[in-house]
Amino acid sequence: MAVMHQQRLPDSAESAAAEFLVVCLCAEWCGVCREYRSAFQEIAGQFSTARFHWLDIEAHADELGDLDVENFPTLLIKRREWVLFYASMPPSPSHLQRTLRAFLQQSADESRAYAHASAERRGWQENIDLRRLGPDELARICT
């Protein structure tokens, strides 16, 4: 089931929102995920410059391809086509807030450089399943 924060924004804010995407990959059976969901929704309300989605990996396993989710919650944070973060994250709202604030402070050029600054991050950019999870695909599978 998807969240969430898709309110109509002014054109400049909507343009910025199109740049950032935050996806929580969880499972309904996971107690930690169920407890984290309300905090994730609250954070979505605090960051109008990003689109947030809650994605149940079991309900949408066919659409996720070979994505490997080992721990919950796993977060995917993208700016445009660049994957900035793809890993499990402690289910602490403050951790996600700090991470998002840091990414939101980057210029587009800084985000692109960050996305390619390590072998792990370069691998994320080449992962077809991560690349495919963009606003259009999430709108399709999360409705």
Buried (B, 14 or more C-beta within 10 A) or exposed (E): EBBBBBEEBEEEEBEBBBBBBBBBBBBEEBEBBEEBBEBBBEBBEEBBBBBBBBBBBEBBEEBBEEBEBEEBBBBBBBBBEBBBBBEEBEBEBEEBBEBBEEBBEBEEEEBBEBBEEEEEBEEBBEBEEBBBBBBEEBEEBBE
